[in-house]
Amino acid sequence: MRLIIVGSLEGQLTTASRIALNNGAKVIHAPDEATALSLIRAKGADLLMIDVKCNIKGLLDQLASEHISTPAVACGVGSNSDEAVAAIRAGAKEYIPLPPDPDLIAAILTAISVDDHEFIYRDRNMIQVVKLANQIAASEASIIITGDSGTGKEVMARYVHNKSRRNNKAFIAVNCAAIPENLLESELFGHEKGAFTGAIARRVGKFEEANGGTLLLDEISEMDVRLQAKLLRVIQERELDRVGGSSTVKINIRIIATTNCNLQEEVKNGRFREDLLFRLNVVNLNIPPLRDRPEDIRVLCKHFAVKYAEFNGLPYKNVSDSAMKILINHQWPGNVRELENTIHRAVLLTVGENIGASDIVLPDGRPHIEIQSSGAAMKNMGIPEGAEPLAAASLIGRTVADVEKDLIIDTLKHCLGNRTHAANILGISIRTLRNKLNLYMSDGVNIPGPGMPLTPDL
């Protein structure tokens, strides 16, 4: 964990630094925003802790303009709600009142370092993959991790790193599909000042940030063939040239790549270099899809139910046998990511202590409703004879679009207007969510803005 503390923190800097150091962070102090920006360009960072008196929005906007994604938390003396709200709206993930509480800082550091990458498995199919991972983790061999989208490839990569001899060094992940093609070279190898329009200062790339540790090239099949040639040279020579640079930089890293594509087919179709595949694919770890890991579904459901109850300040809700049957029989095209979103929704929307079959809303947006064949069956469920189950009764006569709108608005209110969080809970893309919200607003629906709960209509 590389932490940069920005500002004076009104004399609380020493205490905050000591707490962070005691929790395993490597701490650098930047007295102002300009120094922090220079440090991030030169060394990278996993987290920023910024004094609320600094220009948080200006710093984060500048980082975003340079395509640098570093989470930030704001700190301020006391519990000033106005400062906290302003900091969150400026882009900070959390607000920490000072003097700093050791448990709070430890929790935030842990959340950032874990970054939702818990490695949980029980199924025999996954146990075999982990066994192979343990065998090769201590080596220096390059690895390609394959598997469908959402199966946990990055989680496996972090597991290998943590089991390796490089585990006390950096683990740096780069999503090759998320970065525009014309910026990926600079992101990986860095650039010199003036190398291209917008290169206002020297910046180290992800290879240099990962020096001594592990570099994960996520979705490597999405990398342009021309850039693959440069990547091959860097892997072979263990040195790189920054964009616009005139001297080479030596590096010492282990590379792990992931893909959900068949790279052999990509080679045949001319979209992936065969020599690069040979160089990377010393060992292949293939993660089976979630539908082939029923015992993992069981343990992950229970884990996510506990996690999201705690996260949302709700009492724990047990996953009933009827709900578990549905979850195990579902095909899970989105795998663990899809399962996590489904359980998160169920935790939020379930009334009572147990998540039942009717509380499971699968990604097609429809709740699962089992039709009872007799009044006796309904009595066994605690429903008076002649009465309809509440879940069914509340939906009858309503259109799918109307139910979907209510679900989206209720989730957005729960997230205080945060579009990204709401999209994650709903299991849809942020673009889809925005399109639907724009449609609702055009119909006159009141939509909460970021950081603001929805004001009830009077």
Phi, psi and omega in degrees: 000116179256111185249130173248122177262125186249126177101182184271336184054028175049049176084357182267005185300313183299315180296314180298319180296316182296318178298315180296317179298319180295339179260017172090006181276150170262116192252133173235140179257133174239118184292339182211175184295321182296318178295318179300317180299317179296318180295319180294318178298322186274326188237341186078168178200151176265337183203142173249136173245109193244133173298134181297342179281351175280167177276082185297313182298317180299317180294313182291325176295320179295319177299316180297322180294336178261011178059040175252119183252101179230120180294152182226144170240147181258149179230141177205152181290127179080188182246065179280109185295325179296317178296319180298313180298316180298320180295317180295318179293334178283348177122357178291145181280327182217166173236126181248117176286145178251149005296149189289140175270121184305318182294322180294314179296319178299319180295319180292317178298319179295317180299319180290317184289322177287320174052040177060033180249045177297138180253102185235126180205152176217339188288145183298329178294323178283327179301322179295321179293317180295323178301316177294319179300319179296326181293324187255356185300319185283351179280179176256011185294140172288149186227140167247125178256122182246160179153164180296163178299131177087007182281343180111034183293318179291326176299318178296320179299317178295324178298314179299316179300315182293336178268356185270175176283356179260014189292345177266007177249181187289146167245114184243127180248136177233124176270105185294338181274340186271347184254129179307144185306320184285350179252346186296321180300314178295322180297320182281313190254353181082175178209161176265159178301131179081007182296331178201171180300125181098350178277082188274353178199161175296141176221131175285150179265181183295329177298316180289324177299325184272002185307127183091344183242221185237136175247122176262121175259092184281138181054053184295338179296342181274358181283136179299142184302324181295323178286332176301324180297317179292321178299318179300317180296318180297318180295319182288315187270344184057039175206157183219163173245124173295152177298125182081004181268163181241356180232153182271155179238124179284142179224155178222095184221162169252137182251131171238132179241151176232155176199150172254011179256162172274103186293333175298319177292323178297323176296314180300326182271004176078016182259354178215136183288130181294321181294327176291321177300315179299320183292322184275325191271054175292318176227138176246124172253113181256117182268122181291154178294157185298327181297340177263012182229065186301323180291330175293323178300316180300309186288326179290322177302313180295320179297313182292327178297318177291314184302312186277340170293314178294318183298323183261007179067035182247157175292151180298140179238124181285141176274113184291165179297321181294321178291318181297324178300317178296316183295320180289327182277347179289149184279341177050065176298335177265000174059220188299322180299319179292318178298317180300314179297322180295316179291323178300314178300316182297319179299320182288324190259347181287133173258122183111186187271341186242138172276111182263179181301320183287348179273351181274109177257105181285165189299350175282000176089357183257132175292150178275119181238117177272125181280124179280137185271351182206159177296329179297320179297322180292324177297321179297336178272001179085019181254127181301147180299135181092348179264152178267148173304142184303316183300319181289317183298326183285347183253336183298133179090357180251147178281157177300320181297322181291316178296319180298319180299315180298319180298316181294314181295317180296319179294320180295321177297318179300324182271012180054039175084001181286109184298318183296313179297318181297317179298321179297316180295319183283344180076029178235165179285156179298327178295316178298317179299314181297320179298319180292320179295321177298321178295317180295318181296324178295339177268005177089012179284137179280116183252129179293140175276166180304130177081002184233128173291158179288129178280125182299143176291137182260000000 
